[in-house]
Every structure is written in structure tokens, then in C-alpha cells.
Amino acid sequence: VVACAADARYALPLAVMLHSAGKATGGRIHAYVLDDGMTPEDRGKVVASIPGNVPIEWRRPVSPLDGLPIWGRMPVTTYQKLTLDEWLPDAGRGQTLQSG
């Protein structure tokens, strides 16, 4: 299981990472992506870039994360991995989760 949080600025790196992970594992991954503001076009490009046998499930943020410190190129989306148990309630039970 691969769990990621991405906004529109991270769409291209997300696509590259999922493409590489899918190729390296022979498609033996299941991707969950917390969509924190990607456009439908961005999502389509991400899906088109990954091998066809890699399932991808899109999730929406559950908890607002307003007021957290951000700086430089680090958006509030970076903190979404802290809410993994809210938007990915059972996918990681008994499995190793990789966040990115």
C-alpha cells in the first residue's frame, strides 16, 4: 500500500513516483492518494502515467489543517500524512505503509 497526499503543485512528482513504484513492483501496489486540491486534468494525467494494473483510489481531506506553520515550498498538504488514520482507516492494518 502506498499512501500519498498531493495538491496541484505536486501532481507531476506524484505521477513520476507512482509510475516508478508501479514499474518497480510489477504493479503489486495499491495507491491511495489524498487529493488536496488537484484539478480533474491533473488527476487524469496522474492516472494516465501509471501502469494500468496499479489501482489508485482518490480520497478527500477529512480534517481541515488551518493555522499550521508553512514555509517556502512546503504547503499545508505536507501535514496530511498526520491524518492518515482518518482518510485511510483500514488499508494499512497488517501491512506496511509507505508515505510520500
C-alpha positions in Angstrom: 0.0 0.0 0.0 1.3 3.4 -1.0 -0.4 6.4 0.7 0.3 10.0 -0.6 -1.1 13.4 -0.1 -0.9 15.8 -3.1 -2.1 19.2 -4.2 -1.9 20.7 -7.7 1.7 21.7 -7.3 2.7 18.0 -6.6 0.8 16.4 -9.4 3.8 15.8 -11.7 6.1 14.4 -8.9 3.2 12.2 -7.7 2.8 10.8 -11.3 6.5 10.1 -11.5 6.6 8.4 -8.1 3.6 6.2 -8.8 4.9 5.3 -12.3 8.2 4.3 -10.8 6.7 2.4 -7.9 4.3 0.6 -10.3 7.1 -0.4 -12.6 9.5 -1.5 -9.8 6.9 -3.7 -8.2 5.4 -5.2 -11.3 2.1 -3.5 -10.4 1.9 -5.1 -6.9 1.0 -1.9 -5.2 -2.3 -0.2 -4.3 -2.1 3.6 -4.3 -4.3 5.8 -2.1 -3.9 9.5 -2.9 -5.4 12.2 -0.7 -6.4 14.9 -3.3 -5.8 18.2 -1.6 -6.8 20.4 -4.5 -5.8 18.8 -7.7 -7.7 19.6 -10.9 -9.6 16.9 -12.8 -6.9 17.4 -15.5 -4.1 16.8 -13.0 -5.8 13.6 -11.8 -6.2 12.4 -15.3 -2.6 12.9 -16.1 -1.5 11.0 -12.9 -3.8 8.1 -13.8 -2.5 8.1 -17.4 1.1 7.9 -16.2 0.9 4.8 -14.0 0.8 1.2 -15.3 -2.7 0.0 -15.9 -2.6 -2.7 -13.3 -1.9 -0.3 -10.4 -5.1 0.5 -8.7 -5.4 4.1 -7.4 -8.1 5.4 -5.0 -8.6 9.1 -4.6 -9.6 10.4 -1.1 -10.5 13.9 0.1 -9.2 15.6 3.2 -11.3 14.9 6.3 -9.9 17.4 8.8 -9.0 21.0 8.0 -5.4 21.8 8.8 -5.6 25.6 9.0 -3.2 27.6 11.0 -0.2 25.2 10.8 3.2 26.7 10.1 4.2 26.6 6.4 7.3 28.0 4.7 9.0 28.1 1.3 7.6 25.4 -0.9 6.0 23.4 1.9 2.2 23.6 1.7 -0.3 22.6 4.4 -0.8 19.4 2.3 2.5 18.2 3.8 0.7 17.7 7.1 -2.0 15.5 5.7 0.1 12.3 6.4 -0.6 13.1 10.1 -4.3 12.4 9.4 -3.7 9.1 7.6 -5.9 7.2 10.1 -8.8 9.5 9.2 -8.7 9.2 5.4 -7.3 5.7 5.1 -9.0 3.9 8.0 -8.2 0.2 7.3 -6.0 -0.1 4.2 -2.8 -0.3 6.3 -3.9 -2.7 9.0 -1.4 -5.6 8.9 0.5 -4.1 6.0 3.5 -1.8 5.7 2.5 1.8 4.8 4.9 4.0 2.8 4.0 7.7 2.8 5.3 10.1 0.3 
